[in-house]
Amino acid sequence: MTGQPSSPDQLYIWPADVKTEMQTDANGIEEEKIIQQALGILEARCAPGETVQNPEAVSRFLQLKLARAKNECFAVLYLSTRHEILAFREHFHGTIDGATVYPRVIVQAALELNAAAVILAHNHPSGVAEPSEADRQITRKLTQALDLIDIRVLDHIVVSAKTVVSFAERGLL
């Protein structure tokens, strides 16, 4: 999944717990501001009520949202029957090389939101987005748990600062 965000028109303010380094290019434009603006655009495209139609935009949104975290973060994008976004939730935060994921929490949230489908996502702070065996196992476990209540797992996206890996594209779902 590749693609470039369109021109920036909104500003997103990063949470206080995310540290960023401000860098400037030859023209003096702050790269961080550009990233924040791109995230704002993608958040507008991935806001509650919007329909997921562009996997590239979803991947970029998840990459910008999760990739810069210093520790692993597991999140879920909850969708309606028409793939309208109901919510995006960061459920679990871990260490530099893992996060404990509890399927019960995700199933409970999916039921509360009346979700029909989900897109799972997490980051790899190491910079390598290649799915691990643990990633494959939790994906199978979550798919089985959600399948019991007729909620489809559309994808599991693993992000790093430079790459995005889609389980669906790789045939891992």
Secondary structure, 3 states (H helix, E strand, C coil): CCCCCCCCCCCCCCCCCCCCCCCECCCCCEHHHHHHHHHHHHHHHCCCCCECCCHHHHHHHHHHHHCCCCCCEEEEEEECCCCEEEEEEEEEECECCECCCCHHHHHHHHHHHCCCEEEEEEECCCCCCCCCHHHHHHHHHHHHHHHCCCCEEEEEEEECCCCEEEHHHHCCC
